[in-house]
Amino acid sequence: MLKKTLFISFFLLQLVSFGQAQISIHYLNSTPAIDGFADDWDLKNVNTFNSKARNVFSVNQAKYALGYDKQNLYGLFQISDKHLTDLALDKSGSPRLTFNDAIELYIDAKNNSQRRMDVSDFQIIIDLNGNVTVFRGGDRFLMQVVKALVPKDTITTNFVIEAKTTKEGSLNDGKDTDNQYTIEFRLPWASLGIDPKEGEHFKMDLCFNDADEFLNIKPLPESDPIPHYSYESITGNTDFGYPDKWTTTILVGHASWWKKLNETYGHYWWILSLIIVLILMPAIVYLSISNSKLRQIQPKSVEIDEKLTLIFSEPVKRKVAEINSEKVFVKNAKAFIISQLDNDITPAELAKELGVSLRQLQRIFKDELDITPNNFIITLKMEEAAKMLKIEDKNISEIAYAIGYSEPAYFTKVFKKYFGQSPKEYVKKPPSP
């Protein structure tokens, strides 16, 4: 019975251990700027870490998030720490960065290591000042320690990673209470030899180093213990340099269709923009010309109405002088326009029909009616359209085509500019005389 109970307990323990062991890294369609601030991170996938250390003055808590895209692995770590401490006082590449307030990433890029680190395994240390040290598993021993259990060598100078940090508090001052430090990094997949794609998995461990009292550690040998200093992984281990203890990590999600398009054709956006402009240019020019014509249209005028009525109601006299007079000229212009009502007549065509230059045509209409030839054409067309709306059983589109407008929508705009009412409004409520 005891053996059976022990077996079941062992099985459940293994099951729980298996169930909890996974880090999910989500795809980032919007990648953050590496500046040491969290304002451009979506923290819905944020994780938490609570230290269990007993040999420090204050226990740290941390929030962290990981993300990826096709090029990089991204990380954000916000560590709540009441004692910001830099023991090593060394710059990037120092093996002793591990004694500072810092984070450590352990990565088995090939997911193939057992007890000892090999050439596909990396240890990356980033301290609260943004200094970085990188180790890679291999055959040489660190710091010439002959019996090192985790043989590795520093490769910082040949490793690409960008890290930025911010701090809230004072460094190495044990008399005050600090707030936190933030580490943000961008690590190219090429540095790790990983081809990132959805579902890709490897092993990783995340560890937090916490020093709570400043002392000069330069004279101390590597093997000497450091007081008020702790190190823990997210799984609670304090012995975490071994790949068989690292956590299974999986890449989750993929690029949106917009980001895929941008990644594929991003270098050719200027060509696509040029093509789009060339396609849209005729429409832009047409709209510009149409709007310009609309601005030039004179609304219906009582004064012009009176002048036109006077000219068109006078009997035609047969004397040559009167036939060639400017009033008869205007009558002839009207007759031609009405005969070609369903065509888009231009002032140049009208001048040619009447046997004068365009400049003479403009002068005559200026003298007789104080309007341009184009406005004269529009006036006649709109007046004829108004008659059709009242007495003919035609819709707006049919009337637009009947007076030479190929686009009913544009005809409606011209009609409204001239009468101050849309065709529908005009039918319902006739304009004032």
N, C-alpha and C positions, 0 to 999 in steps of 0.2 A: 504493500500500500504506500509506504514511504517513497519507494523508487518511482512508483507511478505519479505521485504528487510532485516529486522533484523533476520528473520528465516534463510534465505539463507546465510547470513553472518555467523551466528552461525554454520550452517551445514558445510560450507566451512572451517571454522576455525577448527572444529572437524576433518574434513577429512585431512587437512594439518597436524594437530597434530598427527593423527593416522599414516599417511604416513611416517613421519620423525622418528617415535619412534621405532628404532630397532638398536641394536648393534650386529654385526656379528663377531663371533670368529672363525677363520679359523684353520683347522687341520694342524699341523706341522709334516711333515715326517722327517725333520731334526731339532732336538730340540737344542736350544741355551744353551751355558754354562752361568751360572749365575755369571757374573763377573762385571756388571755395564757398559758394553760396548755393542755397537749396531752392531759390525762388523759381527756377525754370524746370524743376522736377515735378512729375506727377507722383505724389507720395501715397497713392492708393495701394501700392504693392510694398509699402515700407515694412521692414522687419524690426524686431526689438531684441536687445540683449541686456540682461541684468547680471552683473558680476556677482560671484559668490565668494570673492576674496575676503580673507579675514586678517591679513597682515598689512593692510593699508589704512591710512587715516580716514579716507572716504571711499565708499563703494561706487563705482561708475555704472551708469546706464547708457545705452547706445541705441540709436535708430539708424538703420542702414537700408539702402536700396541698390540694386544692381540692374543694369539694362544693357542692351546690345543693339548693334545694327550690323550692316555688312562689313564695315571696316573695323569697328572698335568694340571693346568691352568697357562699360562705364560703371563707375561706383561713386556712391555718396555715403559718407559716414559722419554722423553728428554724435559726438561723445560728450555726455555730461560729466564734467570732471571739476572738483573743487580745488584741486592742486595741480596746476599746469607745470610740468617738470621736464627739463632737458638735461639729462645726466651726462650724455655722451659729449655734448657740445661739439660734435663733429659734423662735417658736411656730407653731401651725397657720396655714396660709395663706402661709407664706414660700416664695418660689420657690427659696431657697437650701437647702431641706431636702435637695435632691439631693446636697449635699456631705457629709451625715452618713452614718453607717452606716444603711442604709435599703434598702427594696425599692421597686421601681416596677412598676406594672401598666399596660400599654398595651392598650386595648380598642377594636376597630373594631366597634361595636354592629351596624352594618348589613351588614358584610362587603362593602363596596362601594368602599373607598378605594384609591387607587393610591399614588403617591409621597408626596403631602402629606396631612397630617391635615385632616379637615373636621369639620363640626359633629356627626357621629356618632362621632367618635374622642375617646378620653379618655386622659389620662396621670395616674395616681394615685400619689403618693409618700407612703409611711408610714415614718417614721424609728424608731429604736430606743427613743425616748421616747413613741411613740404620737402624735406630731404628724402632721398630714395636710395635703398640698397637692394640689389637683386642677386640671388644665388641660384645656381643651376646644379642639379645632381650630376655627379660624374665620378672620376677616379681619383681626383686630388683632394686632399684634406684641407679644411678651412683652418687658418691660423696655425698650420703645421701640427695640429693635434693628431698624433699618430693613431690613437685608438678611437677616433670619432665614430659614433654610432650612425651618424648621418653624413657620409662623405659628400662634399659639395664645394663649389668654387664660385667666387663673386664674378659676375659678368656685367656689372652696372654700366660700364663704359660702352658696351656693345648692345645695350637693351633700350628700346624706345618706349617711353612712358611719359605722360604729362600729368603732373599732380600740382594742385593748388590747395592752400589751407588758409583758414581764418581762425582767429582766437578771440575769446571773450574773457579777459583776465590778464594777470601779470605772470611772467615766467620766472620760476625758481624763487618765488617769494612765499615762504611758508607762513607769513603772518596774516595774509588776507585770504578771502574766499573767492575762488574763481568760478566761472560759469561753464564754459564748454569750448571745444575746438571742433572744427569741421574739416574733413578731408574729402576732396573731390578728385577723381582721376579719370583719365582716358588711356586705355591700353590697346594698341593695335593687335588684332588677332595674329597678324604676321609675326609679331614678336614671340608668340607662343607656338606658332605652327598649327593653329586650329582653323579649319574651314567652317565658318559659322553658318548654320542653317537650322531651320526649325526641327526640333527633335534631336539635334546633336547633343551628346552627353559626354561628360568627363568628370573628374573628381576635383573637389575644391574644399579648402578649409579656410575659415575666417577667424582671426585671432586678435585679441586686444591686449596691449601691454599698458600697464598703469604704474607709473612711478609717482610717489606722493611726498618724497623728501629729497632735497638736493644735497648731494655730496660729490666730492671729486673722485670719480671712479678711474681716472687715468692710471694711478699707480696700482690699482687692484688687478690681480690676475683674472683671466677669463673665468676660472672655476670658482672664484669667491662669490658667496651669496650677497645679494644687494638688499639691504633692509627696506621695508615699506615699498616693496615692488612685487607686482603680480602679473601673471600672464595666463589667459584663458582662451579657449576656442569657443565657438558658438554652441558646440555640443557639450561644453563643460569640461573638456580635457585640459590638463596642464602639461601633457606630454604629447605634443601634436606634430612632431616633425616627420611622421611616418605615413606614407601614402595609404596604407591599409586602414588608417583611422579617418581618412578624409571622407567627405560627404559627396554622394552622387549629385551631380549638377546637370540640369537640362535647360536647353534654350527653348523658350516658349514664344509663340506668335511669329508673325512675319510682316513684311513691309506692306503698307496700304498700296492700292493701285496707283495713287498719285505719286507716292514716293518711288515706286518701281519705275514709273514713267520718267520721273526726274533723274533717277540713277542711270537709266538706260540712255536717255536723250539729253541729259543735262548740259553736255558740252555743245549741243546743237540748238539750244534755245534761240540763239540769235538768228539762225537760219529759219526756224519755225516762225519766229516773230516777223521776219521779213516777208515770208510767204503769206502770213495772215494779213499783214499790212497791204500787200499787193492785191490780195483777194478783196479786202474791204475798201480799198482806195476808191474804186468806181462808185460804191455806195456812199462813201463819205463825200466825194465830189458832187454826186447827184443831190444829196441832202443839203449840201452847202449852197448849190445853185438854186434849189427849190426855196430854201429859206431866204436867200437873197431876193428872189422874185417876189416872195410873199411880202417882204419888207417894203418893196417898191409899189405895191398895189395901193391905189387911193380908194378909200371907202366911198360909197355912193354919196354924191354931192348934189344938192338942190340946184346950185348955180350951174353946174355942168349939165344937169337935166334940162334946165331952161334953155341953155344954149343949143343943145342937141335938138330939142323940140322945135326951136325957132328955125334951125337950119333945115331939118327934115320936113317941116310943114310948108315951107315956101314953095310955090309952084316953079317948075323948071321953065326957065325962059330960053328961047331958042337962039338968042344972040350969041355969036361966037365968044364975045368978051365974057358973057356970063357963064357960058359952058366951061370956060377955062378959069373962072374965078375960083377962089379958095373954098368958098362955101359949096360950090358944085363938086369940087375936088373931094371934100369931106363926104358928100353924098355918094360919090363914086366909090370911095373907100369903104363905106358901109355896105354898099351893094355887093362888093367883092367878098367882104368878110361873111356876109349872110349866105352868099352862094357857096362858100367853102366852110360852112359852120362846123362840119364834122372833122375838119383838118386842123392841125396845130400850126396856124399861120404865124409867121414871124414878121417883125417890122421890115426886115430886108426884103422878104417876098412881097409884102404890100407895096413897098417903094418901087420895086421892079415892075409890078403889075400896073402901077399908075404912071410909070415913065419918068420918075424923078429919082434923085439921089436920096440916100438915107438921111443925109444932113438936111436936105430941103424938106423931106417928110417931117422930120422932127420940128423944123421951124414953123411949118404950116399949122401943125397941131398945137404948138405952143402959142401961136398968135390967135388962132380961132377958139381954142377950148382950154388953153393953159394946162394941157396934159400931154403925156408922152404917147407916141404911137402904140406902145405896148399896153398902156392903160386904156387907150381907146378900144383896142381889140378885146381886152378883158371886160370892159364895160358892156360892149355889145353882147358878148357871150353870156355874161351873167344875167343881163336883162332878158335874153332869149330863154335862158335856163329857168328864170323866175316864171315866165309865161308858161313854159312846159309843165312846171310843177303844179300850176293852178288849173290848167285846162286839159292836160294830156294824162292818159292812164299809163304812166311810166314810172318805174322806180328810180332811185337816185343814180344807180350805176348806169342805167340806160340813158338817162339824161346826160350824165358825164360823157359817155361815149358819143352821144349825138352832137355835142358842142366841141368835140376834139380833145377831150381829156382821157388819156389811157388809164389813169389811176383814179377811181372814184374817191379814194381817201384824200388825195391832193385836191381834187375838185371841191370837196367839202370844205377844206381849209380856205381855199380861195373865195368860195361863196360866203363863208362866215366873215372873212376879212372885209369883203365888199359890202355885204348887207348888215353885218353885225349880228347875224343869226345863222344858225346851221340850216340846211335845207329842210330838215324835219320841223324845226321851230318856225321857219318861214311859212310852211304849209299850214301849221296850226294857227299861227297868228301873223297875219300880213303886216309888213313893215309900214310905218307911218309915211304918208306921202310927203 
